[in-house]
Amino acid sequence: MAKFALLVEMKAKPGKEAEIEAFLAKEASLVKGEPGTLTWHAAKIEGETGVYRVFDTFDDEAAREAHLNGEAGQEFVDKAGELFSEAKISRLQVVAHK
């Protein structure tokens, strides 16, 4: 059962939406190689241009840290200033799930 999660809230810089969506698809392929990342979802908010979220889950804190410090996490840090006008990462504890 997932006990830990991340919620990443992002707002695109104007005109960067297509680039962000390609970037998120690449991130998904990188995350597939992370054994400790249980789920990883990227989405855009309907009706709000350029507003994105990533939600991912982990069994333990070590897996979450490995994700943040891994290739996908580092690419996010490297590209954030170029792609996003706002980006916020929240660390979550899962309290219920299906």
C-alpha positions, 0 to 999 in steps of 0.5 A: 500500500502506498503510504507517501505521495507527491503532488506537483502543481505547475503553471505553464509560461505562456506558449509552453504548453506543448513543450510541457506535455512533451516533457511530461511524456518523457518524464513518464518514461523515466519514472517507469524505471523507478521500482519504488515509484508505485504510480505516476500521473500527469494531468492538465486541469480542464478549462484552465489553460497551462495548469498541470498536476503530477501525482505519484505514490510510494511505499516509503520515504526512501522511495520518494527520496530516490524519485526526487533525487533520480533522473526524472526529479533532476530533469524537473529541477533543471527545466522548471525555470524554463517551462513554468511560471509557478511550480510547487511540490507538496509532500503528502502522507496517504491516509486512505486509498482504493 
